[in-house]
Amino acid sequence: MTDPAPSAARPEGPWTHRDVAANGARFHIAELGDGPLVMLVHGFPQFWWTWRHQLVALADAGFRAVAMDLRGVGGSDRTPRGYDPANLALDITGVIRSLGEPDAALVGHDLGGYLAWTAAAMRPKLVRRLAVVSMPHPRRWRSAMLRDRRQTAAASYIWGFQRPWIPERQLIADDGALVGRLIRDWSGPRLPDDEAVETYQRAMCIPSTAHCSIEPYRWLVRSLARPDGIQFNRRMKRPVRVPTLHLHGSLDPVTRTRSAAGSGEYVEAPYRWRLFDGLGHFPHEEDPVAFSAELVNWLRDPEPDR
């Protein structure tokens, strides 16, 4: 087991920090509340703390809210390999099992949303409901990246990640200044405060985090024409058969609305599309009250509409 993560990965709050073992690694989680499990999965360039508002809102609403750090990020283990989406999705479902729960409502943003789609297709018995933020279904993402010039341009940072070592150095230069620029550039008019941005910058500067954060994106691009990537794309034809909530900011400059819309074709269950007007790539942070209300009301709805 590695040394405990630096305090940068464990900001204090009403939640409890602990580590759980799953899928051959150790994962840091923050949890709050009692009730049915809601598992929250972050995206890039963030870590579990992006869900701080939802941890409180979900706990107040009678749920057991758990936000985890993905492999290689925050307080979780930095392993030399295992950053393909299938394995990362098994990390998530493994944590659900390690928490002693039969299943979870799975909520994922950005890369975490990509992995949430994947987990719901690969381990359907462990995902009770699915909520995805700012990310199309993996097959829609692949199609948009290959065929939509505007989406290709919007996600230019992903192509830049394919270079060796340079992206890692850029992410941690000047105490993670690039992380702050990305978060501000990808947000709508409601910009994050300086303290929040500095929290993300400090977390990215934990040794090896930048490299591990980039590795999933390297796999996504480099596998496009490889057998493993083609096989994964075929596996994602398997429909999602749990109620699904798809949330998106109308001003998201990274994932175009056109790319995300239409993901419902891969859902054979009640599917709800919710577009937040005037918000960017981080709706759960830009307007946490409206976002949390939408999520909680949907989770409480015994029969969400299609």
C-alpha positions in Angstrom: 0.0 0.0 0.0 1.3 3.5 -0.9 1.7 6.3 1.6 -1.4 8.3 2.5 -2.2 11.0 0.0 -1.2 14.5 0.7 -3.7 16.8 2.4 -4.3 18.5 -0.9 -6.5 15.4 -1.9 -8.5 15.5 1.3 -10.1 18.9 1.9 -12.0 19.0 5.2 -15.8 19.2 5.4 -18.8 17.4 6.8 -17.8 14.3 5.0 -15.6 11.3 6.1 -12.5 10.3 4.3 -11.4 6.7 4.0 -9.7 4.2 1.6 -11.2 1.1 0.1 -9.6 -1.7 -1.9 -11.1 -2.7 -5.2 -9.9 -4.2 -8.6 -6.3 -4.5 -7.4 -5.8 -1.0 -6.1 -6.7 1.4 -3.2 -9.2 4.1 -3.8 -9.9 7.2 -1.7 -13.5 8.1 -1.1 -15.4 10.9 0.7 -18.8 9.9 2.1 -21.7 11.5 3.8 -25.2 10.4 4.8 -27.1 7.2 5.1 -29.5 5.6 2.8 -29.4 4.2 -0.8 -25.9 4.6 -2.3 -25.2 7.4 -4.8 -21.7 7.1 -6.3 -20.2 10.3 -7.7 -17.3 10.1 -10.2 -15.3 13.2 -11.2 -13.8 14.2 -14.6 -10.7 16.0 -15.8 -8.9 18.1 -14.5 -10.6 17.6 -11.1 -10.9 15.0 -8.3 -13.6 14.0 -5.9 -14.0 17.5 -4.4 -15.9 18.6 -7.5 -19.0 16.9 -5.9 -18.7 18.8 -2.5 -22.1 20.5 -3.0 -23.8 17.3 -4.0 -22.4 15.3 -1.1 -24.3 17.6 1.2 -27.5 17.9 -0.8 -27.7 14.1 -1.3 -27.1 13.4 2.3 -29.7 15.9 3.4 -32.1 14.2 1.0 -31.7 10.8 2.6 -29.0 9.2 0.5 -25.5 7.7 1.2 -23.4 9.9 -1.0 -19.9 8.7 -1.9 -17.5 10.6 -4.1 -14.4 8.6 -5.2 -11.1 9.5 -6.7 -10.4 7.7 -10.0 -7.3 5.6 -10.3 -4.2 7.8 -10.4 -6.0 10.9 -9.1 -6.4 12.6 -5.7 -5.9 10.1 -2.9 -6.2 6.9 -4.9 -3.3 4.7 -6.0 -1.2 5.6 -8.9 -0.6 2.3 -10.7 1.6 1.9 -13.8 -1.2 0.7 -16.0 -5.0 0.1 -16.0 -6.2 3.3 -17.5 -8.4 1.9 -20.3 -12.1 2.7 -19.8 -13.1 -0.9 -19.2 -10.7 -1.3 -16.3 -11.6 2.1 -14.9 -15.2 1.2 -15.0 -14.5 -2.0 -13.1 -12.7 0.2 -10.5 -16.0 2.0 -9.9 -18.1 -1.1 -9.7 -15.5 -2.7 -7.5 -15.7 0.2 -5.1 -19.5 -0.2 -5.0 -19.0 -3.8 -4.0 -16.3 -2.9 -1.4 -18.8 -0.5 0.2 -21.0 -3.5 0.9 -23.8 -2.3 -1.3 -25.8 -4.3 -3.8 -25.9 -1.5 -6.3 -25.7 2.3 -6.7 -27.1 5.2 -8.5 -24.1 6.2 -10.6 -23.4 9.9 -11.3 -20.4 10.8 -13.6 -19.1 14.0 -15.1 -16.8 14.4 -18.1 -14.4 11.4 -18.1 -16.4 10.1 -15.1 -19.5 10.3 -17.2 -17.8 8.2 -20.0 -16.9 5.6 -17.4 -20.4 5.7 -15.9 -21.9 4.9 -19.3 -19.3 2.1 -19.6 -20.1 0.7 -16.1 -23.8 0.6 -16.7 -23.3 -1.4 -19.9 -20.6 -3.8 -18.5 -22.0 -4.4 -15.0 -25.7 -3.6 -15.2 -26.7 -5.4 -12.0 -24.5 -3.0 -10.0 -26.0 0.2 -11.5 -29.5 1.0 -10.2 -29.7 4.4 -12.0 -27.4 6.4 -14.2 -26.8 10.1 -14.4 -24.3 11.5 -16.8 -23.0 15.1 -16.9 -21.3 16.8 -19.9 -20.5 13.6 -21.8 -22.1 11.7 -24.6 -22.4 7.9 -24.8 -19.0 6.4 -25.7 -20.2 5.5 -29.2 -21.5 9.0 -29.7 -18.3 10.5 -28.4 -16.2 8.3 -30.8 -18.4 9.3 -33.8 -18.3 13.0 -33.0 -14.5 13.0 -32.5 -14.0 11.4 -35.9 -16.7 13.0 -38.0 -17.6 16.4 -36.5 -14.9 19.0 -37.2 -16.3 21.4 -34.6 -16.2 18.7 -31.8 -12.7 17.7 -32.9 -11.7 21.4 -32.5 -13.5 21.8 -29.2 -11.6 18.8 -27.8 -8.2 19.9 -29.2 -6.7 19.4 -25.7 -7.3 15.6 -26.1 -5.2 15.5 -29.3 -2.5 17.5 -27.5 -2.4 14.9 -24.8 -1.0 12.3 -27.3 2.5 13.9 -27.1 4.8 12.2 -24.6 5.7 14.0 -21.4 5.0 17.5 -22.6 1.4 17.6 -21.4 2.3 16.4 -18.0 4.9 19.2 -17.6 2.4 21.8 -18.8 -0.2 20.7 -16.3 2.1 21.2 -13.3 4.1 24.2 -14.5 3.6 27.3 -12.4 1.9 25.4 -9.6 -0.7 24.0 -11.9 -1.7 27.3 -13.6 -3.0 25.5 -16.7 -5.5 23.6 -14.6 -7.0 27.0 -13.4 -7.1 28.3 -17.0 -8.9 25.2 -18.3 -11.5 25.3 -15.5 -12.2 29.0 -16.1 -12.2 28.7 -19.9 -14.6 25.7 -19.8 -17.0 27.3 -17.3 -19.9 29.5 -18.3 -20.4 33.1 -16.9 -20.5 31.8 -13.3 -16.7 31.4 -12.8 -15.3 29.4 -9.9 -13.7 31.4 -7.1 -10.0 31.5 -6.7 -10.0 29.2 -3.7 -11.7 26.4 -5.7 -9.3 26.8 -8.6 -6.3 26.7 -6.3 -7.7 23.5 -4.7 -7.7 21.8 -8.1 -4.2 23.1 -9.0 -2.8 21.7 -5.7 -4.3 18.3 -6.3 -2.9 18.1 -9.9 0.6 18.9 -8.5 0.6 15.7 -6.3 3.4 13.6 -7.9 2.3 11.4 -10.8 -1.2 12.8 -10.9 -0.8 14.7 -14.2 0.5 11.6 -16.0 -2.2 9.4 -14.6 -4.9 11.9 -15.5 -3.8 12.0 -19.1 -3.4 8.3 -19.7 -7.1 7.5 -20.2 -7.2 10.1 -23.0 -4.2 8.6 -24.6 -6.0 5.3 -24.7 -9.1 6.7 -26.1 -7.3 8.2 -29.1 -4.6 5.6 -29.7 -7.1 2.8 -29.6 -9.4 4.2 -32.2 -8.0 2.0 -34.9 -6.6 -0.8 -32.6 -8.3 -4.1 -32.0 -8.9 -3.3 -28.3 -10.5 0.0 -29.1 -12.7 -1.5 -31.8 -13.7 -4.3 -29.5 -14.6 -1.8 -26.7 -16.7 0.2 -29.2 -18.6 -3.0 -30.1 -19.2 -3.8 -26.4 -20.7 -0.4 -25.9 -23.5 -1.4 -28.4 -25.0 -3.2 -25.4 -27.9 -0.9 -24.3 -28.2 0.7 -20.9 -31.3 -0.7 -19.3 -31.7 1.5 -16.2 -33.4 4.9 -15.9 -30.9 7.5 -17.2 -30.6 11.3 -16.6 -28.5 13.2 -19.0 -27.4 16.7 -17.9 -25.6 19.2 -20.0 -24.7 22.9 -20.0 -25.9 24.9 -23.0 -22.6 26.9 -23.1 -20.3 23.8 -22.8 -17.3 24.7 -25.0 -15.6 21.3 -24.6 -18.5 18.8 -25.3 -20.9 20.3 -27.8 -24.6 19.9 -27.1 -25.0 18.3 -30.5 -22.5 15.6 -29.6 -24.2 14.7 -26.4 -27.8 14.9 -27.6 -29.0 11.6 -29.1 -27.2 9.4 -26.6 -30.7 8.2 -25.6 -30.6 5.8 -28.5 -28.4 3.6 -26.4 -30.8 3.6 -23.5 -33.6 1.0 -23.3 -35.2 2.5 -20.2 -36.7 5.9 -19.2 -34.3 8.6 -20.4 -34.4 12.3 -19.4 -32.4 15.0 -21.2 -31.9 18.2 -19.2 -30.1 21.2 -20.7 -29.0 23.9 -18.2 -29.3 27.2 -20.0 -26.3 29.6 -19.5 -24.0 27.0 -17.9 -20.8 25.6 -19.2 -18.9 22.3 -18.7 -19.3 22.1 -14.9 -23.1 22.6 -14.2 -22.8 20.9 -10.8 -20.4 23.6 -9.7 -21.6 26.5 -11.7 -25.2 26.3 -10.3 -25.0 23.6 -7.5 -28.5 24.4 -6.1 -30.3 23.9 -9.4 -28.2 20.9 -10.4 -28.6 19.2 -7.0 -32.4 19.8 -7.1 -32.6 18.2 -10.5 -30.6 15.2 -9.4 -32.4 14.7 -6.1 -35.9 15.0 -7.6 -35.0 12.5 -10.3 -33.5 10.0 -7.8 -36.7 10.3 -5.7 -39.0 9.8 -8.7 -40.1 6.2 -8.6 -41.1 6.3 -12.3 -39.0 8.9 -14.2 -40.5 9.8 -17.5 -38.9 8.8 -20.8 
